[in-house]
Amino acid sequence: MTQNTLTHTDLTTTSPFVLTLLTTPGSAAQRIENSELPDAIKVDQARYRELTRRLGVGVQVYDRNQDGTFGFREPQADLYDLETLTHRGIHFVGPRPRTAQWADADGSRVVAEVVARVDAPPPADSSRDIQWLKLEAKEKFGAGVFEGVTFIQRVLTYGGQVQLSCHDSTISQPYTTLYVFWAARR
């Protein structure tokens, strides 16, 4: 008799399961606070306020370099509202090198660039889980939830790192994460 077990990849690609796990009352995605994050990616709460949180479920895309290592190409993820579990938008590559975009269903969009990064802290596995980031908004478009965004944090990452056993020229590694969006206080 064979036993069915979920692998790391299975968990990150089983969206309903991951969404339920990460969004149930008391889950880390619901309760993690800025003050609990590594100093390098914290946001100054005296100057900024949290706007919203979105759960990202998707892939990190990598291309094989000439030397056999992999270089990051782009993120591709769906964004979900943590309270309603509704699909709210997408996350994708930016218009310029080293930028990324988040677009909401309300028509607003933000382009940001990484300003700080840390390895995912324990109990995360840094050989599988992508880094936690602090990104600064460079451009904003449209009226809506993202129009006032100043900073974005990528935390509680699961998956997304290239596994050394990959032999393809391009690989998409499943991941989930929590994106926290911040705006200046008024």
CORTA-V517391 format. One line per field, one symbol per residue. ss: DSSP state (h for helix, s for strand, l for the rest). psi: psi as a letter, one per 40 degrees, with the letter a starting at -180 (. if undefined). burial: I if it has 9 or more other C-alpha atoms within 8 Angstrom, else O. Layout:
# CORTA-V517391
ss = ???
psi = ???
burial = ???
This chain:
# CORTA-V517391
ss = lllllllhhhhhhlhhhhhhhhhllllhhhhllhhhllhhhllllllssssssssssssssssslllllsssssssssssslllllssssssslllllssssssllllssssssssssllllllllllsllsssssssssslllllllsssssssssssslllllllllsssssssssssssssll
psi = hihhihiddddeegdddddddeeiheidddehideeiiddeiiheddiihdiihhhhaihhiihideeihhhdiihiihihddefiheaihiiieiifiiihhieeeiihhiiheiiiihiieiheedhiiiihihhdiiiihadedehdihhhifihaeihheeheidhihhiiiihhhhiiii.
burial = OOOOOOOOIOIIIOIOOIIOOIIOOOIOIIOOOOOOOOOOIIOOOOOIIOIOIIIIIIIIIIIIOOOOOIOOOIIIIIIIIIOOIOOIIIIIIIOOOOIIIIIIOOIIIIIIIIOIIIOIOOOIIIOIIIIIIIIIIOOIOOIIIIIIIIIIIIIIIIIIIIOOOOOOOOIOIIIIIIIIIIIIOO
